[in-house]
């Protein structure tokens, strides 16, 4: 069986591709730079060109014969201050890219059975201590609007008879990248600590469980159409940082006031200062077992 993956050279994408290869699945990575991607990827991976602006006909040719598509591509929300042009790029990279994929699917001779599309827990917005599952209403703000548009674009594939699974991914941690790479730096310099009050809930997840839930969505026809991809034990940021310091043998004693981050990043500071107490109710109810359910074991593995 052949699977197409966008964003396959990213932090999450690399782990997903490895899991697909380990399962013996033929994998096509769609990349903006397929030549560079070919040097980065396992030799068993076939790389093909991808961009949100390419024609659906070209893209359909690249993904013809794929039984499923895993769509992870999108501009990094944490890179670059959120100017109006930057926000527009973040939206377009997700909505136009997803629309192009759906248009390409419509032109395929044989449609894929499954379309697994990334989204984010930013769907829920800043909700304090409220416990949030997949049935919870969306929040408010730029990230919420972004996720709503992103998911709506993916849902268009259902009109073509394709099963769509939206994965609302939390803060992914693991070796070699992701949010933890930046968070760990001040701890290495003995200047680690939480940001803001520290009371905000962090919907974290180990990258291996992100890949695990991608595989779960691909392999189970009855998988929920929307799943929160976050660990079953969310923690507050002060607890997360204290545990990170503990596994790194460093103190967590240097908090950064929220206003400092707001001054430096403006609206973008909501990524860190928002509180989203999301739980993976749908995944657990469907029978998925988390490899890293608690923050201690996840961080120990990630920084080992």
JODA-V280506 format. One record per pair of residues at least 4 apart in sequence whose C-alpha atoms are under 7 Angstrom apart, sorted by the first residue. I is the first residue (numbers start at 1). GAP is how many residues later the second one is. D is the distance in Angstrom with one decimal. If there is no record, write none. Layout:
# JODA-V280506
i={I | I}
gap={GAP | GAP}
d={D | D}
This chain:
# JODA-V280506
i={1 | 1 | 1 | 2 | 2 | 2 | 2 | 2 | 2 | 3 | 3 | 3 | 3 | 3 | 3 | 3 | 4 | 4 | 4 | 4 | 4 | 4 | 4 | 4 | 5 | 5 | 5 | 5 | 5 | 5 | 6 | 6 | 6 | 6 | 6 | 6 | 6 | 7 | 7 | 7 | 7 | 7 | 8 | 8 | 8 | 8 | 9 | 9 | 9 | 10 | 11 | 11 | 12 | 12 | 13 | 13 | 14 | 15 | 15 | 15 | 16 | 16 | 17 | 18 | 19 | 19 | 20 | 20 | 21 | 21 | 21 | 27 | 27 | 28 | 28 | 28 | 28 | 29 | 29 | 29 | 29 | 30 | 30 | 30 | 30 | 31 | 31 | 31 | 31 | 31 | 32 | 32 | 32 | 33 | 33 | 34 | 34 | 34 | 34 | 35 | 36 | 37 | 37 | 38 | 41 | 48 | 50 | 52 | 52 | 52 | 52 | 54 | 55 | 56 | 56 | 56 | 56 | 56 | 57 | 57 | 57 | 58 | 59 | 59 | 60 | 60 | 60 | 60 | 60 | 64 | 65 | 66 | 67 | 67 | 68 | 68 | 68 | 68 | 69 | 69 | 69 | 70 | 70 | 70 | 71 | 71 | 71 | 72 | 72 | 74 | 74 | 75 | 75 | 77 | 81 | 81 | 82 | 82 | 82 | 82 | 83 | 84 | 85 | 86 | 87 | 88 | 89 | 90 | 91 | 91 | 92 | 93 | 94 | 94 | 95 | 95 | 95 | 95 | 96 | 97 | 98 | 98 | 98 | 99 | 99 | 100 | 101 | 102 | 102 | 102 | 103 | 104 | 105 | 106 | 112 | 113 | 113 | 114 | 114 | 114 | 114 | 115 | 115 | 115 | 115 | 116 | 116 | 116 | 117 | 117 | 117 | 117 | 118 | 118 | 118 | 118 | 119 | 119 | 119 | 119 | 119 | 119 | 119 | 120 | 120 | 120 | 120 | 120 | 121 | 121 | 121 | 121 | 122 | 122 | 122 | 123 | 123 | 123 | 123 | 123 | 123 | 124 | 124 | 124 | 124 | 124 | 125 | 125 | 125 | 125 | 125 | 125 | 126 | 126 | 126 | 126 | 127 | 127 | 128 | 128 | 128 | 129 | 130 | 131 | 131 | 132 | 132 | 132 | 132 | 133 | 133 | 133 | 133 | 134 | 134 | 134 | 134 | 138 | 139 | 140 | 141 | 142 | 143 | 144 | 145 | 146 | 147 | 148 | 149 | 150 | 151 | 151 | 152 | 155 | 157 | 157 | 157 | 158 | 158 | 158 | 164 | 165 | 165 | 165 | 165 | 166 | 166 | 166 | 167 | 167 | 167 | 167 | 168 | 168 | 168 | 169 | 169 | 169 | 170 | 170 | 170 | 170 | 170 | 171 | 171 | 171 | 171 | 172 | 172 | 172 | 172 | 172 | 172 | 173 | 173 | 173 | 173 | 173 | 173 | 173 | 174 | 174 | 174 | 174 | 175 | 175 | 176 | 177 | 179 | 180 | 181 | 184 | 185 | 186 | 186 | 186 | 187 | 187 | 187 | 187 | 190 | 190 | 191 | 192 | 192 | 192 | 192 | 193 | 193 | 193 | 193 | 193 | 194 | 194 | 194 | 194 | 194 | 194 | 195 | 195 | 195 | 195 | 196 | 196 | 196 | 196 | 198 | 198 | 198 | 199 | 199 | 199 | 200 | 200 | 200 | 200 | 200 | 201 | 201 | 201 | 201 | 201 | 201 | 201 | 202 | 202 | 202 | 202 | 202 | 202 | 202 | 203 | 203 | 203 | 203 | 203 | 203 | 204 | 204 | 204 | 205 | 205 | 205 | 205 | 206 | 206 | 206 | 207 | 208 | 209 | 209 | 209 | 210 | 210 | 211 | 212 | 213 | 214 | 215 | 216 | 217 | 223 | 224 | 227 | 227 | 227 | 228 | 228 | 229 | 230 | 230 | 231 | 231 | 231 | 232 | 232 | 232 | 233 | 233 | 234 | 235 | 235 | 236 | 237 | 238 | 239 | 240 | 241 | 241 | 242 | 242 | 243 | 243 | 244 | 244 | 245 | 245 | 245 | 245 | 246 | 247 | 247 | 256 | 258 | 259 | 260 | 261 | 261 | 262 | 262 | 262 | 265 | 269 | 270 | 280 | 281 | 282 | 283 | 283 | 284 | 284 | 292 | 292 | 294 | 295 | 296 | 297 | 298 | 299 | 300}
gap={24 | 25 | 66 | 23 | 24 | 25 | 63 | 64 | 65 | 23 | 24 | 25 | 63 | 64 | 65 | 66 | 23 | 24 | 25 | 59 | 62 | 64 | 65 | 66 | 23 | 24 | 25 | 64 | 65 | 66 | 23 | 24 | 25 | 64 | 65 | 66 | 67 | 6 | 24 | 64 | 65 | 66 | 5 | 6 | 9 | 21 | 4 | 5 | 28 | 4 | 166 | 167 | 4 | 195 | 4 | 59 | 4 | 4 | 193 | 196 | 4 | 195 | 4 | 4 | 4 | 192 | 4 | 5 | 4 | 5 | 6 | 18 | 19 | 17 | 18 | 19 | 20 | 16 | 17 | 18 | 19 | 17 | 18 | 19 | 20 | 6 | 16 | 17 | 18 | 19 | 17 | 18 | 19 | 4 | 16 | 4 | 13 | 14 | 15 | 4 | 4 | 4 | 10 | 9 | 4 | 14 | 4 | 41 | 44 | 45 | 48 | 4 | 4 | 4 | 44 | 45 | 47 | 48 | 4 | 47 | 50 | 4 | 4 | 45 | 4 | 44 | 45 | 47 | 48 | 44 | 45 | 46 | 45 | 46 | 44 | 45 | 46 | 47 | 45 | 46 | 47 | 45 | 46 | 47 | 45 | 46 | 47 | 45 | 46 | 19 | 20 | 15 | 18 | 13 | 184 | 187 | 4 | 5 | 185 | 186 | 4 | 4 | 4 | 4 | 4 | 4 | 4 | 4 | 4 | 55 | 4 | 4 | 4 | 56 | 4 | 54 | 55 | 58 | 4 | 4 | 4 | 55 | 56 | 4 | 54 | 4 | 4 | 4 | 54 | 55 | 4 | 4 | 6 | 54 | 50 | 49 | 50 | 48 | 49 | 50 | 104 | 47 | 48 | 49 | 50 | 48 | 49 | 50 | 37 | 48 | 49 | 50 | 48 | 49 | 50 | 51 | 28 | 31 | 32 | 47 | 48 | 49 | 50 | 27 | 47 | 48 | 49 | 50 | 47 | 48 | 49 | 107 | 21 | 22 | 25 | 15 | 16 | 20 | 21 | 24 | 25 | 13 | 14 | 15 | 20 | 152 | 13 | 14 | 15 | 16 | 19 | 151 | 13 | 148 | 149 | 150 | 148 | 149 | 72 | 147 | 148 | 148 | 147 | 146 | 147 | 4 | 145 | 146 | 147 | 145 | 146 | 147 | 148 | 92 | 93 | 94 | 148 | 6 | 5 | 4 | 4 | 4 | 4 | 4 | 4 | 4 | 4 | 4 | 4 | 4 | 4 | 15 | 4 | 9 | 4 | 5 | 7 | 4 | 5 | 6 | 61 | 52 | 59 | 60 | 61 | 59 | 60 | 61 | 59 | 60 | 61 | 62 | 59 | 60 | 61 | 59 | 60 | 61 | 33 | 34 | 35 | 59 | 60 | 8 | 32 | 33 | 34 | 6 | 7 | 32 | 33 | 34 | 35 | 5 | 6 | 7 | 32 | 33 | 34 | 129 | 4 | 32 | 33 | 128 | 127 | 128 | 5 | 4 | 4 | 4 | 4 | 4 | 4 | 4 | 5 | 6 | 4 | 5 | 58 | 63 | 60 | 61 | 63 | 59 | 60 | 61 | 62 | 48 | 59 | 60 | 61 | 62 | 4 | 43 | 44 | 47 | 61 | 62 | 60 | 61 | 62 | 63 | 60 | 61 | 62 | 77 | 38 | 39 | 40 | 37 | 38 | 39 | 36 | 37 | 73 | 74 | 75 | 33 | 34 | 35 | 36 | 74 | 75 | 76 | 32 | 33 | 34 | 35 | 73 | 74 | 75 | 27 | 28 | 31 | 73 | 74 | 75 | 26 | 27 | 30 | 4 | 24 | 25 | 26 | 4 | 86 | 92 | 4 | 4 | 4 | 81 | 82 | 4 | 19 | 4 | 4 | 4 | 4 | 4 | 4 | 6 | 63 | 58 | 53 | 55 | 56 | 51 | 52 | 51 | 49 | 50 | 48 | 49 | 62 | 47 | 48 | 61 | 60 | 61 | 43 | 4 | 5 | 4 | 4 | 4 | 4 | 4 | 4 | 11 | 4 | 10 | 4 | 53 | 4 | 55 | 4 | 5 | 6 | 7 | 4 | 52 | 53 | 4 | 4 | 4 | 4 | 4 | 8 | 4 | 5 | 7 | 4 | 4 | 4 | 4 | 4 | 4 | 4 | 5 | 4 | 5 | 5 | 6 | 4 | 4 | 4 | 4 | 4 | 4 | 4}
d={5.6 | 6.0 | 6.4 | 6.0 | 4.5 | 5.7 | 6.9 | 4.7 | 5.8 | 6.2 | 5.0 | 6.1 | 5.2 | 6.0 | 5.1 | 5.8 | 5.9 | 4.6 | 5.9 | 6.4 | 6.3 | 6.5 | 4.8 | 6.1 | 6.2 | 4.9 | 6.0 | 5.9 | 4.7 | 5.9 | 6.0 | 4.9 | 6.6 | 6.4 | 5.0 | 5.4 | 5.2 | 5.6 | 6.9 | 7.0 | 4.9 | 4.1 | 3.9 | 5.5 | 6.5 | 5.7 | 5.6 | 5.4 | 6.7 | 5.9 | 5.9 | 6.2 | 6.4 | 6.2 | 6.1 | 6.9 | 6.2 | 6.2 | 6.9 | 6.3 | 6.3 | 4.8 | 6.2 | 6.0 | 6.3 | 7.0 | 6.6 | 5.4 | 5.3 | 6.8 | 7.0 | 5.4 | 6.4 | 5.9 | 4.8 | 5.6 | 6.9 | 6.9 | 6.2 | 4.8 | 6.2 | 5.9 | 4.9 | 5.5 | 5.1 | 6.7 | 6.9 | 6.2 | 5.2 | 4.8 | 5.7 | 4.9 | 5.7 | 6.1 | 6.6 | 6.0 | 5.3 | 5.5 | 5.5 | 6.8 | 6.6 | 6.0 | 6.8 | 6.0 | 6.5 | 6.4 | 7.0 | 6.5 | 5.9 | 4.0 | 6.4 | 6.9 | 6.4 | 5.9 | 5.8 | 7.0 | 5.6 | 4.3 | 6.4 | 6.1 | 6.9 | 6.6 | 6.4 | 5.7 | 5.8 | 4.5 | 6.3 | 6.2 | 5.7 | 6.0 | 6.8 | 5.9 | 4.3 | 5.6 | 4.9 | 5.7 | 4.7 | 5.8 | 6.5 | 4.9 | 6.2 | 6.1 | 4.8 | 6.0 | 6.1 | 4.8 | 6.1 | 6.4 | 5.3 | 5.3 | 5.3 | 5.5 | 6.0 | 6.8 | 6.2 | 6.6 | 5.4 | 5.6 | 6.8 | 5.9 | 6.1 | 6.2 | 6.3 | 6.3 | 6.3 | 6.0 | 5.9 | 6.7 | 6.0 | 6.0 | 5.1 | 5.5 | 5.9 | 5.8 | 6.0 | 6.5 | 5.2 | 5.9 | 6.0 | 6.4 | 6.3 | 6.0 | 6.1 | 6.1 | 5.8 | 6.1 | 6.2 | 6.4 | 6.9 | 5.6 | 6.7 | 6.6 | 6.2 | 6.7 | 6.5 | 5.3 | 6.1 | 5.6 | 4.7 | 5.9 | 6.7 | 6.7 | 6.1 | 4.8 | 6.3 | 5.9 | 4.8 | 6.1 | 6.6 | 6.1 | 5.0 | 6.2 | 5.9 | 5.0 | 6.4 | 7.0 | 5.9 | 6.7 | 6.6 | 6.2 | 5.4 | 4.5 | 6.1 | 6.4 | 7.0 | 3.9 | 4.4 | 6.1 | 4.9 | 5.6 | 5.4 | 7.0 | 5.3 | 5.5 | 6.8 | 5.6 | 6.4 | 6.5 | 4.2 | 5.3 | 6.7 | 7.0 | 4.7 | 4.4 | 6.3 | 6.9 | 7.0 | 4.4 | 5.6 | 6.7 | 5.8 | 6.7 | 6.9 | 4.7 | 5.0 | 5.8 | 5.7 | 5.7 | 6.8 | 5.1 | 6.6 | 6.3 | 6.3 | 5.3 | 6.0 | 5.7 | 5.9 | 4.5 | 6.1 | 5.9 | 5.5 | 6.6 | 5.9 | 6.6 | 6.4 | 6.5 | 6.8 | 6.6 | 6.0 | 5.6 | 6.3 | 6.1 | 6.2 | 6.2 | 6.2 | 6.1 | 6.0 | 6.1 | 6.2 | 6.6 | 6.2 | 6.7 | 6.8 | 6.4 | 7.0 | 5.7 | 6.9 | 4.9 | 6.0 | 6.3 | 6.2 | 6.8 | 6.9 | 4.4 | 5.7 | 6.1 | 4.8 | 6.4 | 6.0 | 5.1 | 6.1 | 6.1 | 6.1 | 4.7 | 5.5 | 6.2 | 4.5 | 6.4 | 5.1 | 5.3 | 6.1 | 6.0 | 5.2 | 6.9 | 6.1 | 4.4 | 5.9 | 6.3 | 6.8 | 5.8 | 4.9 | 5.4 | 5.3 | 6.0 | 6.4 | 5.7 | 6.2 | 4.8 | 5.6 | 6.7 | 7.0 | 5.8 | 5.5 | 4.3 | 4.7 | 6.4 | 7.0 | 5.2 | 6.3 | 5.8 | 6.8 | 6.3 | 6.6 | 6.3 | 4.9 | 4.8 | 5.3 | 4.1 | 6.5 | 6.1 | 6.1 | 6.5 | 5.7 | 6.7 | 5.0 | 6.3 | 5.5 | 6.0 | 4.4 | 5.2 | 4.5 | 4.5 | 5.5 | 6.2 | 5.3 | 5.8 | 4.8 | 6.4 | 5.6 | 4.7 | 6.0 | 6.1 | 6.0 | 4.7 | 3.9 | 6.4 | 6.5 | 4.8 | 4.4 | 5.3 | 6.1 | 6.5 | 5.3 | 5.8 | 6.7 | 6.3 | 4.2 | 6.7 | 5.6 | 4.2 | 6.1 | 4.6 | 5.3 | 5.2 | 6.0 | 5.7 | 5.6 | 5.9 | 6.6 | 6.2 | 6.6 | 5.5 | 7.0 | 5.4 | 6.3 | 6.1 | 5.8 | 5.5 | 6.1 | 6.6 | 6.7 | 6.9 | 4.6 | 4.9 | 6.6 | 6.4 | 6.1 | 6.4 | 6.0 | 6.0 | 6.3 | 6.3 | 6.3 | 6.3 | 6.3 | 6.1 | 6.0 | 6.3 | 6.0 | 5.9 | 5.6 | 6.5 | 6.4 | 6.6 | 5.6 | 6.0 | 6.6 | 4.8 | 6.2 | 6.5 | 5.9 | 7.0 | 6.7 | 5.4 | 5.7 | 6.0 | 5.8 | 6.4 | 5.9 | 6.5 | 6.2 | 6.3 | 6.3 | 6.1 | 6.0 | 6.1 | 6.1 | 6.1 | 6.4 | 6.2 | 5.4 | 6.3 | 6.5 | 6.2 | 6.4 | 5.8 | 4.6 | 5.3 | 5.5 | 6.0 | 7.0 | 5.9 | 7.0 | 6.3 | 6.0 | 6.2 | 5.8 | 6.0 | 4.6 | 7.0 | 5.5 | 5.5 | 6.1 | 5.2 | 6.2 | 6.0 | 6.1 | 6.4 | 5.4 | 5.2 | 6.9 | 6.3 | 5.4 | 6.4 | 6.0 | 6.1 | 6.3 | 6.1 | 6.1 | 5.9}
